[in-house]
Amino acid sequence: MKTLVENTAENHTPHIIVVGGTSGLGLALALHHQMLGWQVSVIGSNEAKIENVKRQHPTIKSYACDLTNVIQTQSLLDELSATSFQRLVYSAGSYTNERVHHLNQADSDKMLAINLQAFEQVFRWASAQLKQQHQSLDFTKDCRPSLICIASIAGTMDYPYASLYAKSKRAMISAASAYRAALAPYDIQVNCIASGYIDTQALRDLNDGDASHKPFIMNTQTAVDQIMQAIDDDVELAIFPRSMRYITRTLNYLPKPLLNWILRSKLDKPS
């Protein structure tokens, strides 16, 4: 088996791995990097989506993995350890509308596993890989190594009645900030993206096929442009669109009792 350094020396084309990259925003980011000349690998759990990527984009390397399965995830990461990469994007996510549906055990386990536990497993592995590369070859001349995670603007709100989804995304934001500080001595970039509503098929499926009523919703290309700009500018926590950033910032400045009352009455599911 070729070593990490041998693989890197043979191929100077930058390589991105997108976890959750077989559809939606993850796939859009993968295709954008491919257009820029990057080598692209995507990881997904849905076989039909993986086959669709293989059929429509044969130069993209696709991997199937159930991120709720720790052993399966680690097996894939071990396989990928033989391949160098310069950027990893964690775009996988799971969402259940807790204001409409009472959270059952299966949904709870899945959201916690994908939004937090698998994210931590992947970021731990990826940071170790990039640190190893930092010690062997210098990528900063052409492409600074980077770890990117896709959180949510929901995770920027701090109130006790937040949903499991919002709490897990808030934890992701905090973890990314810690990784950013820890990896700074290695000149490894870490950025967290906390966007509002993006008009993806997944969001439309959650809203009976039409998500146009969502406030300040943006199309996927706009989101990709915003994310790439945040990466280029090395923004620690990129919150967009601007209108929602201002709203959440204002809400977070409110006295806690008032904020809690507003969000509990407006956002929580009825008892």
N, C-alpha and C positions, 0 to 999 in steps of 0.2 A: 504494500500500500504506500502511495506517495505521501510524503510529509506535508504539513501545512506550508512550510517554506518552499518546498519544491513546486507545489501547486501554484503558489504566488509568483514564483520566479518565472514560471512558464507562461502565465497569463496576467498581463498588466491591465486588462480591461476591468474596471471596477465592477464589483458584484454586490447585488442587493438581495436580501432575503426578506420576503413579506409574509409574515404569519397572519393568516386570514386574508390571503391575497387572491382568492379564486372568484371573488365577486365584489360588487359595491365599491366603496372607497379604496379598499386594499388593492383590488385589481386595477383600478384607475391609477393608483400610485405606481403599481408595477409596470403598467403600459407606458406611463410617462417616463420612467427611468429607462425602459427599453428604447424609447424614442431618442433619449439622450445618449444612447450607445452603451448602456450598462448591460452586463450579464444579469439575468433575472431568475430567481427561484421563488416559487410561491408554495405556501402550505395551506391546505384546507381539509375539511372533514367530509364534505358532500361529494360523493363520487360523480354525480352527474355534472356538477360544476367543474370538477377537475377534468373530466373528459371533454367538456366544452372548451376549457383553456387549451388542452392538448390539441384539439381539433382546429381552433381558430388561431392559436399562437404557438406553433410547434417548437419555436426556439426557446420558449420559456420552460424551465424545468419545474415540474409539479410534483408535490409530495402529498400523500394522504396521511392524516393524523387526527385522532380523536384527542383533543387537548384536555378532555376531562379524565383521560386515562394517563396517570403519571408515568407508568412503566412504558407505555407506547410512546409518549412524548419524549422521554429520556432516550429511548432506543433511536428515535429519529435524530435527536440532537447528537448522539454519539456518531451516527452515520455522517452527519453534516460536519463533524469536527475535522474531517480530513480535507475539507474544502475551505479556502480562504474567502472572506467577504469583507467589504468595507462599510456596509450599512445594513442594519436590520430594523425593520418596521414591525411593531406589534399592533396589528389592526384587528385582531380577532375580538369578538364581543358577543355577549348574550344578553337579551333584554326581555323582561316580562313586565307588562304594565300593571304595577301593583295598585294603582288607583282604581283599576277596573276589576282585576282578578286577585283573589286572595292567593298569596304565595304558597304553592304546595312544595313538598319535599324535593321532587325531581327538578322543578324550576329553580329552587333555592340552591341546590347542589350544583346545577349547571352554571348559574350566574356566578357563584363564588369561584368555581373551578376555572372558568374561562377568563373572567374579568380580573381575577386577582391571583389565584394560585398558579395557573399556567403562565401568566405574565411574569410572575416572580421567578418561576423555573427557567423560562426562556431568557430573561434578562440576566440572570445569574450566569447561565452558560455563555451567552453572547459576550458579556463583559470579560469573562475569562479568556475567551477566544481572541478578542480584540487586544487585550493586554499582552497575550502571547505574541500576536503579530507585531505589536509595538516594540517588543524586545528583539524581534528578528529582522524586520524590514520596516523602513520608514515610508508610510503611505501619505504623510501630511503634505508632501510636495504636490501631489496630484489630486488627492481626495482624502480629506480628513475623516478618520473612522467615526462612525456615529451610530447611536441607538435612538430610535424614535418610537414613542408609544402614542396611540390614539385613545385619549380619555374621552371626556364629555364635559360640556359646560355645566351639566348637572353636578359634577364633582367639585365645582368651585364654590358651591353654596354650603355653608356650615350651619346646619340646624338639626335638632335631635329627631325630627320626624321624617328625615330623608329616607328614601327607599334603599333597598339593598343595592340596586344598580348604582345609585348616586354615591352611596358610601364606598362601594368597591372602586368606583372611578376616582373618588377623593383619595383613597389609599394609593391608587396608581400614581396620582399626581405627586403625592408625598414621596413615594418610593423613587420616582424618576428624579426628583430634586436631590435625594440622597445619593443616587447613582451619579448624578452630574457632579456633585462635590467630590465623591470618591474617585471618579475617573479623570478629573481635571489634571492631576499630575502626569497622567499618561497622554494628555492632549486628545482624549476621546470625548466627542461631543454627545450630549444627551439633551433631547428636546421632547417636551410633552405637548400634545395638541388637545385643546379643549374646545371643540366646536359646538355650534348649535345644530339645528336640524339640517341634514343633508338629504336631498331628494334621491335616495337610493331605492332599489327594488324592495329591499328588506323593510324600509320605513313605509313604503306604499302598501306592502303586504299587511303590515300592522294596522293600517288605516283603511281597510276595505278597498285597496287599489288606488287611493288618491290621498296624498299628504299635502296638497296645496294649501290647506287651511292652517298648517303649522306656522307659527309666527317666525318671520325673518328666514324662511327656508331658502337654502341656496342649492344651486345645481352642483353636480359632482366636479365639473371642471373648475368652477370657482373655488371649491374647497381644496382641490389639488394645487391650484395656483397659490392660495393662501398658505398651505402647508409648506410648499417648496420655498416660498419667500421666508417663512419662519425658520426653516433649516438654513437657508443662505445667510440670514441675519443672526443665526444662533440665539433665537429667543428661547429662554428657559421654559416658559409656559405661554403658549400662543392661544389666546382666547378670541374667537371670532364667531359670527360677524360683529362688527364694531358696536352696533346697536344693542346686541345682547350682552356684550362685555360691559357696556355702561350700565345696563339695567342690573346685572348681577352685582356689579361693584357698588351701586347705590344701595341695593337691598342688604348687602353685607355690612354697610355702615349703619344700618338701622339698629336701635337698641334690641338686644336679643329677645326680650319678651314680645315686642311688637313683630319682629321678624318671624318668630315661632308661630304667633297667632295668624299672621298673613298666610304663611306657607302651609300651615296645618289646615286652614279653612279652604284654601284654594287648590292645594295639590293632593292632599291625602284622600284616599278612598273613603267613601262613607262607611260609618260603622254599621 
